[in-house]
Amino acid sequence: MDYYRCENPDCGFVAEEEPDVCPRCGGTFFAALTEDEMTASDWVSMGNQAVDEKRETDALACYQRAAALNDPLGLTNLGWCLEAGVGVPADPKQAVMLYAQAAEQEYMPALTNLGYCYTYGIGVETDYDKALKCFQKGAEQGFPRAQFLLAEAYRRGSGVEPDEAEAAKWYQSAAWLGYPGAQTELGRCLEFGTGVEEDLEQAVKWYSAAAEQGSAPGMCCLGFMYESGRGVEQSWETAVEWYRKAADKGYPRALCNLAWCYEHGQGVKRDFAEAVRLYRAAAEHRRIGNQDLIGAVDLEYRRIGRTGIDQELYTALYMEMGRGGSHA
């Protein structure tokens, strides 16, 4: 069987049938390859395309071919399939073995995945110390997800003493490298003066950066800044715009906030039916973990947040609520 690789060296697109135009770069020249001439990168490229097209079994087969060549990305992506049950019944223990095999080649994404498994007991016993070592090594190598997860470890005190300043430092490092979850968390640090000096305008900047990358938590936090006029000129209309964008992604807190806006006619025409629909959607989207706090916390926020009563309690609740869904 022949395969076709785009001849643009910066592209790497591979297909089983020769297209007229490369869908990735627009090129029109393709090199025919036999199966034996396919590289690990070619198999990974085809696997990624299969994932995008929701052909899970094909993706699994491609990653298996790359992994058989001991390619670290192929091993990692195959591990992801086994962890998440993509194209095959989930097998977290086997996923951990594949992550470890790729990590031995100094592949930081695999090492970070391994640390994540140690943090949450996925395929292995929970071991915060081992997780921390994985994140520290990845962070020092400049891998943004490792930096973000290291910041989370310092914030929570997982395998290390809690240290808000150290958490903020690593959030900032990952944020500068464009990691949306870190951009949102850095925004929260700046909004509430956690580990850094409070700076509302900078908080808005980082929420905006996350929102522009499609981060629902970032969108929702940015919406709240416009709702409350913190670091920006107050605008219910702009708040609703960002809440709606986050709600469209199924983010429960944004669904609750948008529902409240419809309930009270702030930034939109009052519509009780739409408010009820959104509240129900928020309930349906709740997940196990901190997301379960969202409904209760939003109700508490609505009760105390706009009356000037117990603002310290509101801040604590808002910070805890904001943690839900921030792990990209």
C-alpha positions in Angstrom: 0.0 0.0 0.0 1.3 3.5 -0.9 1.1 6.6 1.2 1.7 10.2 0.2 3.7 12.7 2.2 3.6 16.5 1.5 6.9 17.6 0.1 6.9 20.8 2.2 9.5 19.9 4.8 7.8 22.1 7.4 4.4 20.4 6.9 4.7 16.6 7.4 1.1 15.8 6.3 0.7 12.1 5.3 -2.3 10.5 3.7 -3.4 7.1 2.3 -4.7 8.7 -0.8 -3.0 11.5 -2.8 -4.9 14.8 -2.3 -5.0 17.5 -4.9 -4.0 20.1 -2.3 -2.4 19.5 1.1 -5.1 20.4 3.7 -2.4 21.5 6.2 -0.2 23.8 4.2 -1.8 24.2 0.8 1.0 22.5 -1.1 0.4 20.5 -4.3 3.4 18.2 -4.5 3.5 14.8 -2.7 6.0 12.0 -2.5 4.8 8.4 -2.7 6.0 6.2 0.1 5.8 2.4 0.7 4.9 1.2 4.1 8.5 0.3 4.9 9.5 3.9 4.0 7.1 5.4 6.6 8.8 7.1 9.5 7.6 7.3 13.1 6.7 10.9 12.5 4.6 9.9 9.5 2.7 7.4 11.6 2.1 10.0 14.3 1.0 12.5 11.7 -1.6 10.1 10.4 -2.6 9.2 13.9 -3.2 12.8 14.8 -5.3 13.3 11.6 -7.4 10.2 12.6 -8.0 11.7 16.0 -9.2 14.9 14.5 -11.5 13.0 12.2 -12.7 10.8 15.2 -11.4 7.6 13.7 -10.2 6.3 17.0 -9.3 2.7 15.9 -7.2 4.1 13.0 -5.5 6.5 15.4 -4.6 3.7 17.7 -3.1 1.6 14.9 -1.0 4.5 13.7 0.4 5.3 17.2 1.2 1.6 17.7 3.3 1.7 14.5 5.2 4.7 15.8 5.6 3.2 19.2 7.0 0.0 17.7 9.8 2.2 16.3 10.4 3.5 19.9 9.4 7.0 19.0 8.8 9.0 22.2 5.8 10.9 20.7 4.3 7.7 19.4 4.8 6.1 22.8 3.2 9.0 24.5 0.2 9.2 22.2 -0.3 5.5 22.5 -0.2 5.9 26.2 -2.9 8.6 26.0 -5.1 6.2 24.0 -4.7 3.6 26.7 -5.3 6.1 29.5 -8.4 7.6 27.9 -9.7 4.5 26.2 -9.4 5.9 22.7 -9.8 3.1 20.2 -9.2 0.5 22.9 -10.5 -0.3 26.4 -8.8 1.9 28.9 -5.7 0.4 30.5 -4.1 3.0 32.8 -1.3 0.7 34.0 -0.1 0.1 30.5 -0.4 3.8 29.8 2.0 4.6 32.7 4.5 2.0 31.3 4.4 3.8 27.9 4.8 7.2 29.5 7.8 5.9 31.5 9.4 4.4 28.4 9.1 7.7 26.5 10.3 9.7 29.6 13.5 7.6 29.6 14.3 9.4 26.3 14.0 12.7 28.1 10.7 13.5 26.4 9.1 16.1 28.7 5.5 15.7 27.7 5.7 12.0 28.6 7.4 12.8 31.9 4.7 15.4 32.7 2.0 12.9 31.9 3.8 10.4 34.2 3.8 13.0 37.0 0.1 13.7 36.5 -0.6 9.9 36.8 1.4 9.9 40.1 -0.6 12.9 41.3 -4.0 11.4 40.7 -3.3 7.7 41.1 -3.9 6.9 37.5 -2.5 3.4 36.8 -0.1 3.7 39.8 -0.4 4.4 43.5 -0.6 8.1 44.3 2.9 9.4 45.0 3.2 13.2 45.3 7.0 13.1 45.8 7.5 11.2 42.5 5.0 13.6 40.8 6.9 16.6 42.0 10.2 15.3 40.7 8.6 14.8 37.3 7.1 18.3 37.2 10.4 19.9 38.5 12.4 18.3 35.8 9.9 19.2 33.1 9.6 22.8 34.4 13.3 23.3 34.4 13.5 22.1 30.8 10.9 24.8 29.9 7.9 22.6 29.3 4.9 24.8 30.1 2.5 22.1 31.2 5.1 20.8 33.7 5.5 24.4 35.0 1.8 24.8 35.4 1.5 21.5 37.3 4.5 22.4 39.4 2.7 25.6 40.3 -0.4 23.6 41.2 1.7 21.4 43.5 3.1 24.5 45.3 -0.4 26.0 45.6 -1.8 22.8 47.1 1.2 21.6 49.0 1.4 18.3 47.1 4.8 16.8 47.9 6.1 20.1 49.0 5.2 22.8 51.5 2.6 25.2 50.2 4.2 28.3 48.8 2.0 30.9 47.1 5.0 33.0 45.8 6.6 29.9 44.2 3.3 28.9 42.7 2.8 32.4 41.2 6.4 32.2 39.8 5.7 29.0 37.9 2.3 30.2 36.8 4.0 33.2 35.3 6.6 31.2 33.6 4.1 28.9 31.9 1.8 31.9 31.2 4.6 33.6 29.2 5.0 30.4 27.2 1.3 30.6 26.3 -0.2 28.0 28.5 -3.9 29.0 28.9 -4.5 27.4 32.3 -1.4 29.2 33.7 -2.6 32.5 32.2 -5.9 32.1 34.0 -4.3 31.2 37.3 -1.7 34.0 37.1 -4.7 36.3 36.5 -6.3 35.1 39.7 -3.0 35.6 41.6 -2.9 39.1 40.4 -6.6 39.8 41.0 -6.4 38.7 44.6 -2.7 39.4 45.4 -1.9 35.7 46.0 1.9 35.3 45.9 2.3 38.6 44.1 1.2 42.1 44.5 -2.4 42.8 43.5 -2.7 44.3 40.0 -6.1 44.3 38.5 -5.1 45.6 35.1 -2.5 42.8 34.8 -5.1 40.3 35.9 -7.3 41.5 33.0 -4.4 41.2 30.6 -3.7 37.5 31.5 -7.4 36.6 31.6 -7.7 38.1 28.2 -4.7 36.1 26.9 -6.3 32.9 28.1 -9.7 33.9 26.8 -8.3 34.6 23.4 -6.9 31.1 23.2 -10.4 29.7 23.9 -10.0 29.0 27.6 -13.5 28.8 29.2 -12.2 29.6 32.7 -10.3 32.6 31.3 -13.3 33.8 29.5 -15.5 33.5 32.6 -12.9 35.3 34.8 -12.6 38.1 32.2 -16.4 38.3 32.1 -16.5 38.8 35.9 -13.9 41.6 35.7 -16.2 43.5 33.2 -19.2 42.7 35.4 -17.6 44.1 38.5 -15.5 46.8 36.8 -12.3 45.5 38.3 -9.3 46.5 36.2 -11.5 47.6 33.3 -14.5 49.9 32.7 -17.6 48.2 34.0 -19.7 46.8 31.2 -22.6 44.3 31.6 -22.7 43.9 27.8 -19.1 42.8 27.6 -19.5 40.6 30.6 -22.4 38.8 29.0 -20.4 38.4 25.8 -17.6 36.6 27.6 -19.9 34.6 29.8 -21.8 33.4 26.7 -18.5 32.3 25.0 -17.5 30.3 28.0 -21.1 28.9 28.4 -21.0 27.8 24.8 -18.1 25.5 25.9 -20.2 24.1 28.7 -18.4 25.8 31.5 -20.8 25.5 34.5 -19.8 28.7 36.3 -20.3 30.8 33.1 -23.6 29.1 32.6 -24.7 30.1 36.1 -23.4 33.7 35.6 -25.1 34.1 32.2 -28.3 32.6 33.7 -28.2 35.3 36.5 -27.8 38.0 33.8 -30.9 36.7 32.1 -32.8 36.4 35.4 -32.1 40.0 36.3 -31.9 41.6 32.9 -28.3 42.7 33.2 -26.6 43.2 29.8 -29.4 41.3 28.1 -33.2 41.4 28.0 -34.8 39.8 31.0 -35.8 36.2 30.1 -36.7 33.8 32.8 -37.1 30.9 30.5 -33.6 31.3 29.2 -32.3 31.7 32.8 -33.9 28.4 33.8 -32.5 26.7 30.7 -29.0 27.9 31.5 -29.2 27.0 35.2 -30.3 23.5 34.2 -27.5 23.2 31.7 -25.0 24.2 34.4 -26.3 21.4 36.7 -26.0 18.9 33.9 -22.4 19.9 33.2 -21.2 19.5 36.7 -18.4 17.1 37.2 -16.9 15.2 40.1 -14.5 17.3 42.1 -14.4 21.1 42.6 -16.9 21.6 39.8 -19.6 20.4 42.3 -19.0 23.6 44.3 -20.1 25.8 41.4 -23.8 25.9 41.9 -23.6 26.5 45.6 -20.8 29.0 45.4 -22.5 31.0 42.6 -25.7 31.1 44.7 -23.6 32.3 47.7 -21.9 34.9 45.5 -25.2 36.1 44.2 -26.5 36.4 47.8 -23.5 38.3 49.2 -21.4 39.6 46.3 -23.4 42.6 45.3 -24.7 43.7 48.7 -21.4 44.5 50.3 -21.9 41.9 53.0 -19.0 39.7 54.0 -16.8 40.3 51.0 -13.9 38.3 52.5 -16.2 35.2 52.5 -17.1 35.9 48.9 -13.5 36.2 47.9 -12.6 32.8 49.5 -15.6 31.2 47.8 -14.8 32.7 44.5 -11.1 31.6 44.6 -12.1 28.0 45.5 -14.8 28.0 42.8 -12.3 29.3 40.2 -10.0 26.3 40.7 -12.6 24.0 39.0 -12.0 23.3 35.4 -8.7 25.2 35.2 -6.5 22.2 34.4 -6.0 22.2 30.6 
